[in-house]
């Protein structure tokens, strides 16, 4: 894989010299708001790691709030204006959602690099990165449209409140390292990976913004992008553990290390730092020969860092704090005061129960009640025995008739038999496949595994994007179905599923198949009762509507219209 990239990072250059910490860049908010990215770079701070500055400063285009790009993206708020380009919060009026937009004049020296970086990042399609949605050159402008995450918080803001807990820091470095390893496998690097570029969503998922694009906007490049990104991840972990920036200069709202002492381990900067994470940060921060305290090998690529994280003992989340329930308090009624408050410091004595009936009248009353009970029990026993004898005689005289009638009119019901699934294959009616390698997870006996659809922008009906999605199941031989039970991952309004009898694992169009049942559900289980009895070896589970649900970090699925099948069972 090529080691050349069009992006760079601002925590260190790649020449082996002392790392350069960025200076505060000059930016304005167009009179609207301060720059939420808190950009700490300037061209002068990039050193030898930067590309050549453009020979002529391009003038930023005359834009304002309310300006509309492509008759679709309405600019709302300028968040960055720097070195000839500007970044905006905008509204996609077609899909009615907030987006971010980077804008350059088409004659800017970095235009070609920005377009190339944006289009490459868009092809990655990894939900751990903030997605590039569009990259267009139009009317003397070049603009790159990306996701806007209103529920996400920058790592910079999180660290302003203090260092992260060990479990949070472990989750952050695990997810960021694995995401960057996946990006490098596709030939993409970030190289401007800093606390402003790392976001934590409301669901706890960590996401990275500006892959390749942020550095291309500033004309930054690197000859060793894997090492640069790995060191950047080490700096993020260092800052998360200590609330300090691992270089002498202050940056991103964090104080730097004391001067002239060099790079010291996080557990020497702050007491109580997790030892394993401290050593991991030092292994990633390869700088002038600095390594971990036990001198393990340094990590110079995200892949090596992911492997090192996998070798660590798993850091579990902290136990939830248990609050003891308040002590049981007797009510004033139970204390015998009948609503009168008890003076403070005075314990109300418990009332003794009244004595049993000891008078002559009381004794006579007890004997009378006992006699009545004995008489009632005797009478009831006699009547019960007489009724049982009469019933026994009738049963004997009609024994043969009862048996014959029961054989003719009361057959015992036969329980439905489960049908074993032998094989399965994703059915692609139109367009691209969903996740064909996961179809076996829908009949492996575990509801924790699943096959899922892609995420769609509109719904619940999949049309016109797709006529539907589904899986064809092989039952081994021709069988007559009675019911199909499909367990789903997402509930909501609504999921529509139909069953079709097919002639093979790769049948023709759905219109040529025989529909044998359908159901629409808002829950997480769809039970399809077969209304047309046919024998078939192959059954298509066909889904034409899916619910809207939020982001699913475990499945790496964005918010939108989607569904996943966890288990499929058929009965005869």
C-alpha positions as CSV (number, residue, x, y, z in Angstrom):
1,X,0.0,0.0,0.0
2,X,1.3,3.4,-0.9
3,X,2.7,5.5,2.0
4,X,1.9,8.8,0.4
5,X,-1.0,10.9,1.6
6,X,-2.6,14.2,1.0
7,X,-3.3,14.8,4.7
8,X,-1.2,15.7,7.7
9,X,-1.4,16.0,11.5
10,X,-0.6,19.0,13.6
11,X,0.9,17.1,16.6
12,X,4.2,16.2,15.0
13,X,6.0,16.3,11.7
14,X,7.5,13.2,10.1
15,X,11.2,14.4,9.8
16,X,12.3,13.1,13.2
17,X,12.7,16.7,14.5
18,X,11.0,18.0,17.6
19,X,7.3,18.0,17.2
20,X,5.6,21.2,16.2
21,X,2.7,22.3,18.2
22,X,0.3,24.5,16.2
23,X,-0.3,28.1,16.9
24,X,-3.7,29.8,17.1
25,X,-5.0,30.4,13.6
26,X,-6.8,33.6,12.6
27,X,-10.5,32.8,11.9
28,X,-13.7,34.6,12.0
29,X,-17.3,33.6,12.3
30,X,-18.7,36.1,9.9
31,X,-20.3,38.0,12.8
32,X,-22.4,34.9,13.7
33,X,-20.5,32.5,16.0
34,X,-16.9,31.5,17.1
35,X,-15.2,28.7,15.3
36,X,-16.4,25.4,17.0
37,X,-13.4,23.6,15.5
38,X,-11.1,25.9,17.4
39,X,-8.5,25.5,14.6
40,X,-5.0,25.7,16.1
41,X,-3.1,25.5,12.8
42,X,-1.6,28.1,10.6
43,X,0.5,27.6,7.5
44,X,3.5,28.9,9.3
45,X,3.1,26.2,12.0
46,X,3.3,23.3,9.6
47,X,7.1,23.3,9.1
48,X,8.6,20.8,6.7
49,X,5.5,18.6,6.8
50,X,3.5,21.0,4.7
51,X,3.1,21.3,1.0
52,X,4.3,24.4,-0.7
53,X,2.1,27.4,-0.1
54,X,0.1,28.6,-3.1
55,X,1.8,31.3,-5.0
56,X,-1.2,33.6,-4.8
57,X,-3.7,33.8,-2.0
58,X,-7.1,33.1,-3.4
59,X,-9.8,35.5,-2.3
60,X,-12.7,33.8,-0.4
61,X,-15.9,33.9,-2.3
62,X,-18.5,36.4,-1.3
63,X,-20.9,34.3,0.7
64,X,-23.4,35.1,3.4
65,X,-26.1,33.4,5.5
66,X,-29.0,32.4,3.4
67,X,-26.9,31.8,0.2
68,X,-28.0,28.6,-1.5
69,X,-25.6,26.2,-3.3
70,X,-27.0,24.0,-6.1
71,X,-30.5,25.2,-5.2
72,X,-30.3,22.8,-2.3
73,X,-27.8,23.6,0.4
74,X,-28.7,26.8,2.3
75,X,-25.8,28.3,4.3
76,X,-26.8,29.1,7.9
77,X,-23.6,29.9,9.9
78,X,-19.9,30.4,9.1
79,X,-17.8,28.4,11.6
80,X,-14.3,28.8,10.0
81,X,-12.8,31.3,7.6
82,X,-9.1,30.5,7.0
83,X,-6.6,30.8,4.2
84,X,-9.0,31.3,1.3
85,X,-11.6,28.7,2.3
86,X,-14.6,28.8,4.6
87,X,-16.6,26.1,6.5
88,X,-20.3,26.5,7.2
89,X,-23.2,24.9,8.9
90,X,-25.9,24.5,6.3
91,X,-29.3,22.9,5.7
92,X,-30.0,20.3,2.9
93,X,-33.5,21.5,1.9
94,X,-34.1,18.4,-0.2
95,X,-33.6,16.0,2.7
96,X,-34.4,18.5,5.5
97,X,-31.3,17.9,7.6
98,X,-28.3,19.8,8.8
99,X,-25.0,19.4,6.9
100,X,-21.5,20.9,7.0
101,X,-20.0,22.5,3.9
102,X,-16.4,23.4,3.0
103,X,-16.2,26.1,0.2
104,X,-13.2,27.1,-1.9
105,X,-12.9,29.2,-5.0
106,X,-12.4,27.0,-8.1
107,X,-9.0,28.7,-8.8
108,X,-7.6,28.0,-5.4
109,X,-4.3,26.1,-5.5
110,X,-5.6,23.3,-3.4
111,X,-8.9,22.7,-5.2
112,X,-7.8,19.6,-7.0
113,X,-6.3,18.0,-3.9
114,X,-9.5,18.8,-1.9
115,X,-11.8,17.2,-4.5
116,X,-9.6,14.1,-4.8
117,X,-9.5,13.7,-1.0
118,X,-13.2,14.2,-0.6
119,X,-14.1,11.7,-3.3
120,X,-11.7,9.1,-1.9
121,X,-13.1,9.6,1.6
122,X,-16.7,9.3,0.3
123,X,-15.9,5.9,-1.2
124,X,-14.7,4.5,2.2
125,X,-18.3,4.5,3.6
126,X,-17.2,3.5,7.1
127,X,-19.7,4.8,9.7
128,X,-16.9,5.4,12.2
129,X,-16.0,8.4,10.1
130,X,-18.1,11.5,9.5
131,X,-19.3,10.8,6.0
132,X,-18.6,13.0,2.9
133,X,-22.0,13.4,1.2
134,X,-21.1,15.4,-1.9
135,X,-18.1,17.0,-3.7
136,X,-19.0,19.4,-6.5
137,X,-17.3,22.1,-8.7
138,X,-19.9,24.6,-9.8
139,X,-20.1,28.3,-10.6
140,X,-16.5,29.2,-9.8
141,X,-16.9,27.4,-6.4
142,X,-15.8,24.0,-5.1
143,X,-17.8,22.7,-2.1
144,X,-17.5,19.5,0.0
145,X,-20.7,18.5,1.9
146,X,-20.4,16.3,5.0
147,X,-22.5,15.0,7.8
148,X,-23.4,17.3,10.7
149,X,-23.8,15.5,14.1
150,X,-25.7,17.8,16.5
151,X,-25.6,15.1,19.3
152,X,-21.8,14.7,19.2
153,X,-19.3,16.3,21.5
154,X,-15.7,17.1,20.6
155,X,-12.9,15.4,22.6
156,X,-11.7,19.0,23.3
157,X,-14.9,19.8,25.1
158,X,-14.8,16.5,27.0
159,X,-11.3,17.1,28.3
160,X,-12.1,20.6,29.4
161,X,-14.1,19.0,32.2
162,X,-11.3,16.7,33.2
163,X,-9.5,13.5,32.1
164,X,-11.5,10.5,30.9
165,X,-12.2,7.5,33.0
166,X,-10.0,4.5,32.2
167,X,-12.9,2.6,30.5
168,X,-13.8,5.7,28.4
169,X,-10.2,6.2,27.4
170,X,-9.9,2.5,26.5
171,X,-13.0,2.7,24.3
172,X,-11.8,5.8,22.6
173,X,-8.4,4.5,21.6
174,X,-9.8,1.1,20.6
175,X,-12.4,2.6,18.3
176,X,-10.1,5.3,16.8
177,X,-7.2,2.9,16.2
178,X,-9.4,0.3,14.5
179,X,-11.1,2.9,12.3
180,X,-7.7,4.4,11.2
181,X,-6.4,0.9,10.5
182,X,-9.3,0.3,8.2
183,X,-8.8,3.6,6.5
184,X,-5.1,2.9,5.9
185,X,-5.9,-0.5,4.4
186,X,-7.9,1.5,1.7
187,X,-4.9,3.8,1.2
188,X,-6.4,6.8,3.1
189,X,-4.8,8.7,6.0
190,X,-6.0,11.5,8.2
191,X,-2.8,13.1,9.5
192,X,-4.6,15.9,11.2
193,X,-6.0,13.7,13.9
194,X,-6.4,16.0,17.0
195,X,-9.0,16.5,19.8
196,X,-11.0,18.7,17.5
197,X,-11.4,15.9,14.9
198,X,-12.6,13.2,17.4
199,X,-16.3,13.2,18.4
200,X,-18.3,11.1,20.9
201,X,-22.0,10.7,20.0
202,X,-24.8,10.5,22.5
203,X,-24.8,6.7,22.2
204,X,-21.1,6.5,23.2
205,X,-19.7,5.8,19.8
206,X,-16.5,7.6,18.8
207,X,-16.3,9.1,15.3
208,X,-13.6,10.8,13.3
209,X,-14.2,13.8,11.0
210,X,-12.1,15.3,8.3
211,X,-10.5,12.1,7.0
212,X,-8.0,13.4,4.3
213,X,-10.1,16.5,3.6
214,X,-9.1,18.7,6.6
215,X,-5.4,18.4,5.8
216,X,-6.0,18.8,2.0
217,X,-7.8,22.1,2.7
218,X,-4.6,23.3,4.4
219,X,-2.2,21.8,1.8
220,X,-0.5,19.4,4.2
221,X,1.2,16.1,3.2
222,X,3.4,13.5,4.8
223,X,5.9,10.8,3.6
224,X,5.0,8.5,6.5
225,X,1.3,8.8,7.1
226,X,0.9,5.6,9.1
227,X,3.5,6.6,11.7
228,X,2.0,10.1,11.8
229,X,-1.6,8.9,12.5
230,X,-0.3,6.4,15.1
231,X,1.5,9.1,17.0
232,X,-1.6,11.3,16.8
233,X,-3.6,8.5,18.4
234,X,-1.0,8.2,21.1
235,X,-1.3,12.0,21.7
236,X,-5.1,11.7,22.0
237,X,-4.8,8.9,24.5
238,X,-2.1,10.8,26.5
239,X,-4.4,13.8,26.7
240,X,-7.4,11.7,27.6
241,X,-5.5,10.2,30.6
242,X,-3.7,13.3,31.9
243,X,-5.6,16.4,30.6
244,X,-2.2,17.5,29.3
245,X,-0.9,17.9,25.8
246,X,2.2,15.7,25.4
247,X,4.4,18.4,24.0
248,X,5.9,21.6,25.6
249,X,3.5,24.1,23.9
250,X,-0.1,24.4,25.0
251,X,-2.7,23.3,22.4
252,X,-6.5,22.6,22.1
253,X,-7.2,24.1,25.5
254,X,-4.7,21.8,27.2
255,X,-1.5,22.8,29.0
256,X,1.7,21.3,27.6
257,X,4.3,19.4,29.6
258,X,6.9,21.3,31.7
259,X,9.8,22.5,29.7
260,X,13.1,20.7,29.5
261,X,11.9,17.4,31.1
262,X,11.1,15.6,27.8
263,X,8.2,13.2,27.2
264,X,7.3,11.4,30.5
265,X,4.8,8.6,30.9
266,X,1.2,9.6,31.8
267,X,1.3,7.8,35.1
268,X,4.2,10.1,36.1
269,X,2.1,13.2,35.2
270,X,-1.0,12.4,37.1
271,X,-1.7,9.9,39.9
272,X,-4.1,7.1,39.4
273,X,-3.6,6.7,35.7
274,X,-4.2,3.1,34.4
275,X,-0.7,1.5,34.0
276,X,-1.6,-0.4,30.8
277,X,-3.0,2.6,29.0
278,X,-0.1,4.7,30.1
279,X,2.3,2.3,28.5
280,X,0.2,2.0,25.4
281,X,0.3,5.8,24.9
282,X,4.1,5.8,25.2
283,X,4.4,3.0,22.7
284,X,2.3,5.0,20.2
285,X,4.1,8.3,20.9
286,X,7.3,7.3,19.1
287,X,9.3,10.5,19.5
288,X,13.2,10.7,19.7
289,X,13.4,7.1,20.9
290,X,10.8,7.4,23.7
291,X,9.1,4.1,24.4
292,X,7.1,2.5,27.2
293,X,8.6,2.1,30.7
294,X,9.1,-1.7,30.1
295,X,10.6,-1.1,26.7
296,X,8.1,-2.9,24.6
297,X,8.4,-2.5,20.9
298,X,7.0,0.8,19.6
299,X,3.8,1.0,17.6
300,X,4.4,2.7,14.3
301,X,1.2,1.8,12.4
302,X,-2.5,1.7,13.4
303,X,-2.5,-2.0,12.8
304,X,0.3,-2.5,15.3
305,X,-1.6,-0.4,17.8
306,X,-4.8,-2.4,17.3
307,X,-2.8,-5.6,18.0
308,X,-1.3,-4.1,21.1
309,X,-4.7,-3.1,22.4
310,X,-6.0,-6.6,21.8
311,X,-3.2,-8.0,23.9
312,X,-4.2,-5.9,26.9
313,X,-6.6,-7.1,29.6
314,X,-10.0,-5.8,28.8
315,X,-10.9,-2.8,30.9
316,X,-14.5,-3.1,32.2
317,X,-16.9,-0.2,32.8
318,X,-17.1,0.9,36.4
319,X,-19.8,-0.7,38.6
320,X,-22.9,1.4,39.0
321,X,-23.1,3.1,42.3
322,X,-25.6,1.4,44.7
323,X,-27.7,3.6,46.8
324,X,-29.1,2.0,49.9
325,X,-32.9,2.4,50.3
326,X,-34.0,4.6,53.2
327,X,-34.8,2.8,56.5
328,X,-38.4,1.6,56.9
329,X,-40.5,4.3,58.7
330,X,-43.6,3.3,60.6
331,X,-46.6,5.5,59.9
332,X,-48.3,7.4,62.7
333,X,-51.2,5.0,62.5
334,X,-49.0,2.0,63.1
335,X,-47.4,3.7,66.0
336,X,-50.8,4.1,67.6
337,X,-51.0,7.9,67.6
338,X,-53.8,8.1,64.9
339,X,-52.3,11.1,63.2
340,X,-51.0,12.9,66.3
341,X,-47.3,13.7,65.8
342,X,-44.8,12.1,68.2
343,X,-42.5,14.6,70.0
344,X,-38.9,14.4,68.8
345,X,-36.7,12.1,70.8
346,X,-39.7,10.2,72.3
347,X,-40.3,6.6,71.3
348,X,-43.9,5.6,71.2
349,X,-44.5,2.2,73.0
350,X,-46.3,-0.5,71.0
351,X,-49.8,-1.3,72.0
352,X,-50.3,-4.9,73.5
353,X,-53.0,-7.0,71.7
354,X,-56.2,-7.4,73.7
355,X,-56.5,-10.7,75.7
356,X,-58.7,-13.6,74.2
357,X,-62.2,-14.2,75.4
358,X,-61.9,-15.5,79.0
359,X,-65.3,-14.8,80.4
360,X,-68.1,-17.4,80.8
361,X,-70.0,-16.0,77.9
362,X,-66.9,-16.1,75.7
363,X,-66.3,-19.7,76.5
364,X,-69.9,-20.7,75.7
365,X,-69.6,-18.8,72.4
366,X,-66.4,-20.7,71.5
367,X,-68.1,-24.1,72.2
368,X,-71.1,-23.2,70.1
369,X,-69.1,-22.2,67.1
370,X,-67.0,-25.4,67.4
371,X,-70.2,-27.5,67.4
372,X,-71.6,-25.8,64.3
373,X,-68.3,-26.3,62.4
374,X,-68.3,-30.1,63.3
375,X,-71.9,-30.5,62.1
376,X,-71.3,-28.7,58.9
377,X,-68.2,-30.8,58.1
378,X,-70.1,-34.0,58.7
379,X,-73.1,-33.0,56.5
380,X,-70.8,-31.9,53.7
381,X,-68.8,-35.1,53.8
382,X,-72.0,-37.3,53.6
383,X,-73.3,-35.3,50.6
384,X,-70.0,-35.5,48.8
385,X,-69.8,-39.3,49.2
386,X,-73.3,-39.8,48.0
387,X,-72.7,-37.7,44.9
388,X,-69.5,-39.6,44.1
389,X,-71.3,-43.0,44.3
390,X,-74.0,-41.8,41.9
391,X,-71.5,-40.6,39.4
392,X,-69.6,-43.9,39.6
393,X,-72.7,-45.9,38.7
394,X,-73.4,-43.7,35.7
395,X,-69.8,-43.9,34.6
396,X,-69.8,-47.7,34.7
397,X,-73.1,-48.0,32.7
398,X,-71.9,-45.7,29.9
399,X,-68.2,-46.6,29.8
400,X,-68.2,-48.1,26.3
401,X,-70.3,-45.3,24.8
402,X,-68.1,-42.6,26.2
403,X,-65.0,-44.3,24.9
404,X,-66.5,-44.7,21.4
405,X,-67.7,-41.1,21.3
406,X,-64.3,-39.8,22.4
407,X,-62.5,-41.7,19.7
408,X,-64.8,-40.3,17.0
409,X,-65.2,-36.7,18.1
410,X,-62.2,-35.7,20.2
411,X,-58.9,-36.3,18.3
412,X,-55.8,-35.1,20.1
413,X,-54.1,-32.1,18.3
414,X,-50.7,-32.7,16.7
415,X,-48.1,-30.1,17.6
416,X,-46.5,-28.2,14.7
417,X,-43.1,-29.7,13.6
418,X,-40.1,-27.5,13.2
419,X,-38.5,-27.5,9.8
420,X,-34.7,-27.4,9.6
421,X,-33.0,-24.9,7.3
422,X,-30.2,-26.4,5.3
423,X,-28.8,-23.4,3.4
424,X,-29.6,-19.8,2.6
425,X,-28.6,-17.1,0.1
426,X,-29.3,-13.3,-0.1
427,X,-31.9,-12.5,-2.9
428,X,-30.9,-9.4,-4.9
429,X,-33.8,-8.1,-7.0
430,X,-32.3,-4.8,-8.0
431,X,-29.2,-2.8,-7.2
432,X,-26.4,-3.8,-4.8
433,X,-26.4,-6.6,-2.2
434,X,-26.9,-5.8,1.5
435,X,-24.7,-8.2,3.5
436,X,-24.6,-11.6,1.8
437,X,-21.9,-13.0,4.0
438,X,-24.1,-12.7,7.1
439,X,-27.2,-14.8,5.9
440,X,-26.0,-17.8,7.8
441,X,-26.4,-15.8,11.1
442,X,-30.2,-15.8,10.6
443,X,-30.5,-19.5,11.4
444,X,-27.5,-20.3,13.7
445,X,-29.7,-20.5,16.8
446,X,-28.4,-17.2,18.3
447,X,-30.3,-14.0,18.5
448,X,-27.1,-12.0,19.1
449,X,-26.0,-12.5,15.5
450,X,-27.8,-11.0,12.5
451,X,-28.0,-10.1,8.8
452,X,-28.9,-6.4,8.2
453,X,-30.0,-4.2,5.4
454,X,-28.2,-1.0,4.5
455,X,-29.5,2.3,5.9
456,X,-32.0,4.2,3.7
457,X,-32.8,7.9,3.8
458,X,-36.5,7.5,3.4
459,X,-39.1,5.0,4.4
460,X,-40.6,2.9,5.7
461,X,-41.4,1.6,2.2
462,X,-38.1,0.7,0.4
463,X,-39.5,1.7,-3.0
464,X,-38.4,3.5,-5.1
465,X,-34.8,2.9,-3.8
466,X,-35.4,-0.9,-4.0
467,X,-38.4,-3.1,-4.6
468,X,-37.3,-5.0,-1.5
469,X,-34.6,-7.1,0.1
470,X,-34.6,-10.6,1.3
471,X,-33.1,-14.1,1.8
472,X,-34.0,-17.4,0.1
473,X,-33.9,-20.5,2.5
474,X,-33.3,-24.1,1.4
475,X,-35.4,-26.5,3.5
476,X,-33.6,-29.6,2.1
477,X,-36.7,-31.1,0.4
478,X,-40.2,-30.0,-0.6
479,X,-42.2,-29.3,2.6
480,X,-45.6,-27.7,3.4
481,X,-45.2,-24.6,5.6
482,X,-47.6,-23.6,8.3
483,X,-45.8,-20.6,10.0
484,X,-42.7,-18.5,9.6
485,X,-41.3,-16.7,12.6
486,X,-38.8,-13.9,11.9
487,X,-37.0,-12.3,14.9
488,X,-36.0,-8.7,14.2
489,X,-33.3,-6.3,15.7
490,X,-35.3,-3.0,15.3
491,X,-38.9,-2.2,16.2
492,X,-40.9,0.8,15.1
493,X,-43.3,1.9,12.4
494,X,-43.2,-0.5,10.5
495,X,-41.7,-3.7,9.0
496,X,-43.5,-5.6,6.2
497,X,-42.5,-9.2,5.4
498,X,-43.9,-11.7,2.9
499,X,-43.1,-15.3,2.3
500,X,-42.9,-16.7,-1.3
501,X,-42.5,-20.3,-2.5
502,X,-39.4,-20.3,-4.8
503,X,-37.9,-22.9,-7.2
504,X,-34.2,-22.4,-6.3
505,X,-31.8,-20.4,-4.2
506,X,-31.6,-17.9,-7.1
507,X,-35.1,-17.6,-8.3
508,X,-36.5,-15.2,-10.9
509,X,-38.4,-12.0,-10.3
510,X,-40.7,-11.8,-7.3
511,X,-43.7,-11.4,-9.6
512,X,-43.1,-14.9,-10.9
513,X,-43.1,-16.5,-7.4
514,X,-46.1,-17.8,-5.4
515,X,-46.9,-15.6,-2.4
516,X,-48.0,-17.8,0.6
517,X,-48.3,-15.2,3.4
518,X,-47.5,-11.8,4.7
519,X,-47.6,-9.6,7.8
520,X,-46.8,-6.1,8.9
521,X,-45.5,-5.5,12.5
522,X,-44.2,-2.6,14.7
523,X,-42.5,-5.0,17.1
524,X,-39.3,-7.0,17.0
525,X,-41.0,-10.3,15.9
526,X,-42.9,-11.0,12.7
527,X,-45.1,-14.2,12.6
528,X,-46.2,-15.0,9.1
529,X,-49.1,-17.5,8.9
530,X,-49.2,-19.3,5.6
531,X,-52.6,-18.7,3.9
532,X,-51.9,-20.6,0.7
533,X,-50.8,-24.2,1.3
534,X,-48.1,-25.3,-1.2
535,X,-45.1,-27.7,-1.0
536,X,-41.8,-26.1,-1.7
537,X,-38.1,-26.7,-0.9
538,X,-37.2,-23.0,-1.2
539,X,-38.8,-20.1,0.7
540,X,-38.1,-16.4,0.1
541,X,-38.4,-14.1,3.1
542,X,-39.1,-10.7,1.3
543,X,-39.0,-7.4,3.2
544,X,-40.5,-4.3,1.6
545,X,-40.8,-1.8,4.5
546,X,-38.4,-1.1,7.4
547,X,-38.7,1.1,10.4
548,X,-36.7,4.3,11.3
549,X,-34.2,3.8,14.1
550,X,-31.2,5.7,15.6
551,X,-27.5,5.0,15.1
552,X,-26.4,1.4,16.1
553,X,-22.8,1.5,17.0
554,X,-22.6,-2.3,17.6
555,X,-23.7,-2.9,14.0
556,X,-21.8,0.2,12.6
557,X,-25.2,1.4,11.2
558,X,-26.2,5.1,10.8
559,X,-29.5,6.5,11.9
560,X,-32.2,6.0,9.2
561,X,-34.6,3.4,7.8
562,X,-33.1,-0.1,8.3
563,X,-33.8,-3.6,9.7
564,X,-31.9,-6.7,10.7
565,X,-33.0,-10.3,11.0
566,X,-31.6,-12.2,14.0
567,X,-33.3,-15.6,13.6
568,X,-35.7,-17.3,11.2
569,X,-37.7,-20.4,12.1
570,X,-40.2,-22.4,10.0
571,X,-42.9,-24.9,11.2
572,X,-45.0,-27.3,9.2
